[in-house]
Amino acid sequence: MNNRIYYLDHIRVFLTILVLFHHAALPFTQIGFYVSDMENGTTSSLLEFFVAINQAFFMGFFFFLSGYFTPLSFERKVPSQFVKD
């Protein structure tokens, strides 16, 4: 019996793609640890908007999804096996 929740898999894939786009966009913004030396110091305002909005929720959403499934995983295993995994 397959008990997968496919829409949550799709959300995880979408969030993973957002993480890739986020890290690809960072060098072209003034946000983050690396600040690029683009021509005349210009950066893309659209990319800065994307990074700022994306950064506000994507990691928290990943933690929310993992926290949602933690009690189910804990109930299936003995506590020592849960900690080991």
C-alpha positions in Angstrom: 0.0 0.0 0.0 1.4 3.4 -1.0 0.7 6.1 1.6 2.6 8.9 0.0 1.2 12.4 0.0 2.1 13.5 -3.5 1.2 17.1 -3.2 3.7 17.4 -0.3 6.4 15.9 -2.6 5.5 18.4 -5.2 5.8 21.3 -2.7 9.3 19.9 -1.6 10.4 19.8 -5.3 9.1 23.4 -5.8 10.9 24.6 -2.7 14.1 22.9 -3.8 13.9 24.7 -7.2 13.4 28.0 -5.3 16.5 27.3 -3.3 18.5 26.8 -6.5 17.1 30.0 -8.1 17.8 31.9 -4.8 21.4 30.9 -4.7 21.9 31.6 -8.4 20.4 35.1 -8.0 22.4 36.1 -4.9 25.6 37.1 -6.7 23.6 39.6 -8.8 22.1 41.4 -5.8 23.3 43.5 -2.9 21.7 41.0 -0.5 23.8 38.3 1.2 27.4 37.6 1.9 28.7 38.1 -1.6 28.3 41.5 -3.3 29.1 41.5 -7.0 31.2 44.1 -8.8 28.7 44.6 -11.7 29.1 47.5 -14.1 28.7 50.8 -12.3 27.5 49.0 -9.2 24.1 48.3 -10.7 22.1 45.3 -9.6 18.8 43.9 -10.6 15.9 45.2 -8.4 13.8 42.4 -9.6 16.3 39.8 -8.4 16.6 41.6 -5.1 12.8 41.5 -4.7 12.8 37.8 -5.5 15.6 37.0 -3.1 14.0 39.1 -0.3 10.6 37.5 -0.7 12.0 34.0 -1.2 14.4 34.3 1.8 11.4 35.2 4.0 9.7 31.8 3.8 11.5 28.9 2.0 13.7 27.6 4.8 10.9 28.0 7.3 8.6 26.0 5.0 11.1 23.2 4.8 11.3 23.1 8.6 7.6 23.1 8.9 7.3 20.1 6.6 9.9 18.1 8.5 8.3 19.0 11.8 4.9 17.9 10.5 6.2 14.4 9.8 8.4 14.0 13.0 5.7 12.7 15.3 4.7 10.0 12.7 8.3 8.9 12.4 8.8 8.9 16.1 5.7 6.7 16.7 6.9 4.1 14.1 10.3 3.6 15.8 11.6 3.2 19.3 13.3 6.4 20.6 16.8 5.1 20.2 16.3 4.1 16.6 14.6 7.5 15.9 17.6 9.4 17.3 20.1 7.1 15.4 18.3 7.7 12.1 
